[in-house]
Amino acid sequence: MPKLFVYGKYIIYFWSNEGDEPVHVHVSVKKQSTNSLKFWITKNGKVILANNKANISNHEISKISNTIASQTDYIIEQWKEHFGDVSYYC
């Protein structure tokens, strides 16, 4: 599972078995976890919260979302390198 970058105590990553889904990232505290945030990346570079299984506060989600939004070009590039193709949630 490719780790993309770190933001404070959070890691942003892909699961290697999810390439058939639209481009998205997971966010967890310190290490990958099935209890994570999941954000969809849209065609226009917006970020949409898909779920919050990590129970992270709305204030933190907003900061994380802004950070991910600033990195969407990089995220999409890494998705293409890892999975070979990209589709979007919307």
C-alpha positions in Angstrom: 0.0 0.0 0.0 1.7 3.2 -1.2 2.2 5.9 1.4 1.8 9.2 -0.4 2.8 11.7 2.3 2.5 12.6 6.0 0.6 15.6 7.4 1.3 16.0 11.1 0.4 12.8 12.8 -1.6 11.6 9.8 -0.5 9.5 6.9 -2.2 9.6 3.5 -2.1 6.5 1.4 -3.8 4.1 -1.1 -4.8 0.5 -0.5 -3.2 -1.6 -3.3 -6.3 -3.6 -3.9 -8.6 -0.7 -4.6 -7.5 0.3 -8.1 -10.9 -0.6 -9.5 -12.5 2.2 -7.5 -12.4 5.9 -8.4 -9.3 7.8 -7.2 -9.3 8.3 -3.5 -7.0 8.3 -0.5 -7.2 7.0 3.1 -6.0 8.9 6.1 -5.0 7.4 9.4 -3.1 8.3 12.6 0.5 7.1 12.4 -0.1 3.9 10.4 -2.4 2.4 7.9 -5.7 1.2 9.3 -9.1 -0.1 8.2 -10.5 2.5 10.5 -9.6 5.5 8.4 -10.9 8.6 6.7 -11.6 8.2 3.0 -11.6 11.0 0.6 -12.7 10.9 -3.1 -10.9 13.1 -5.5 -13.1 14.7 -8.2 -12.3 15.6 -11.8 -11.9 19.2 -10.9 -9.6 18.6 -8.0 -12.1 18.9 -5.2 -12.1 16.5 -2.2 -15.2 14.8 -0.9 -15.3 13.0 2.4 -16.5 9.4 1.8 -16.4 8.2 5.4 -14.9 8.8 8.8 -14.3 5.4 10.3 -11.5 6.9 12.3 -13.8 9.3 14.2 -11.6 12.3 13.6 -13.1 15.7 14.6 -14.7 17.9 11.9 -12.0 20.6 12.7 -9.2 18.1 11.9 -11.1 16.8 8.8 -11.3 20.3 7.4 -7.5 20.8 7.8 -6.7 17.4 6.3 -9.2 18.0 3.4 -7.5 21.3 2.6 -4.1 19.6 2.6 -5.3 16.8 0.3 -6.9 19.3 -2.0 -3.6 21.1 -2.4 -2.0 17.8 -3.4 -4.6 16.4 -5.9 -2.3 16.6 -8.9 0.4 14.6 -7.1 -2.2 12.1 -5.8 -3.7 11.5 -9.3 -0.1 11.2 -10.7 0.7 8.6 -8.1 -2.6 6.8 -8.6 -1.8 6.5 -12.3 1.7 5.2 -11.6 0.4 2.6 -9.2 -2.9 1.5 -10.8 -2.3 2.4 -14.5 -5.6 4.2 -15.0 -7.8 6.7 -13.2 -11.5 7.2 -12.9 -13.3 9.8 -10.8 -16.2 9.7 -8.3 -17.7 12.7 -10.0 
